[in-house]
């Protein structure tokens, strides 16, 4: 999971800071729409990196006596790269409300 979490979080916070600049949000006034959009946008980036790691983790939990490398090779052989991203759409849809509310609340409380 660390191999997925490290790039996912690095990209999340990089995008987060760049989007704050893009939307010109400096915590000078309340701005619920921009902060909700920042939270939703960063979710797409974060989940792009964490989803393959999560798929492998879930498969390993279901399969006994399989290494992570064997699991990845099996997924790629059977489904190709799409196999690692099979749950991406539902993961993003599930995480957008949470991330949007967290970012909106956090940034507007700073204001």
TAWOCOR-V405942 format. One record per pair of residues at least 12 apart in sequence whose C-alpha atoms are under 8 Angstrom apart, sorted by the first residue. I is the first residue (numbers start at 1). J is the second residue. D is the distance in whole Angstrom. If there is no record, write none. Layout:
((I & J & D) (I & J & D))
//
This chain:
((1 & 53 & 6) (1 & 54 & 7) (1 & 57 & 7) (3 & 53 & 7) (4 & 49 & 6) (4 & 50 & 5) (4 & 51 & 8) (4 & 52 & 7) (4 & 53 & 5) (4 & 54 & 8) (5 & 49 & 8) (5 & 50 & 6) (7 & 49 & 7) (8 & 45 & 7) (8 & 46 & 5) (8 & 47 & 7) (8 & 48 & 7) (8 & 49 & 5) (8 & 50 & 6) (9 & 46 & 6) (11 & 45 & 7) (11 & 46 & 6) (12 & 42 & 5) (12 & 43 & 7) (12 & 45 & 6) (12 & 46 & 5) (13 & 42 & 8) (15 & 42 & 6) (15 & 45 & 8) (16 & 38 & 7) (16 & 39 & 8) (16 & 42 & 6) (19 & 38 & 6) (20 & 38 & 7) (27 & 107 & 7) (27 & 108 & 7) (27 & 110 & 7) (27 & 111 & 5) (28 & 111 & 6) (29 & 108 & 8) (29 & 111 & 6) (30 & 108 & 6) (30 & 111 & 6) (31 & 108 & 7) (32 & 104 & 6) (32 & 108 & 7) (35 & 100 & 7) (35 & 103 & 6) (35 & 104 & 5) (35 & 107 & 7) (35 & 108 & 8) (36 & 100 & 5) (36 & 101 & 7) (36 & 103 & 7) (36 & 104 & 5) (37 & 100 & 7) (38 & 100 & 7) (38 & 103 & 7) (39 & 96 & 7) (39 & 99 & 5) (39 & 100 & 4) (39 & 101 & 7) (39 & 102 & 7) (39 & 103 & 5) (39 & 104 & 7) (40 & 96 & 5) (40 & 97 & 7) (40 & 99 & 6) (40 & 100 & 5) (43 & 92 & 7) (43 & 95 & 7) (43 & 96 & 6) (43 & 99 & 7) (44 & 92 & 6) (47 & 88 & 7) (47 & 91 & 7) (47 & 92 & 6) (48 & 85 & 8) (48 & 88 & 7) (51 & 84 & 7) (51 & 85 & 6) (51 & 87 & 7) (51 & 88 & 6) (51 & 91 & 8) (52 & 84 & 5) (52 & 85 & 6) (55 & 84 & 6) (55 & 85 & 8) (55 & 87 & 8) (56 & 68 & 7) (56 & 71 & 7) (56 & 72 & 7) (56 & 84 & 8) (59 & 71 & 7))
//
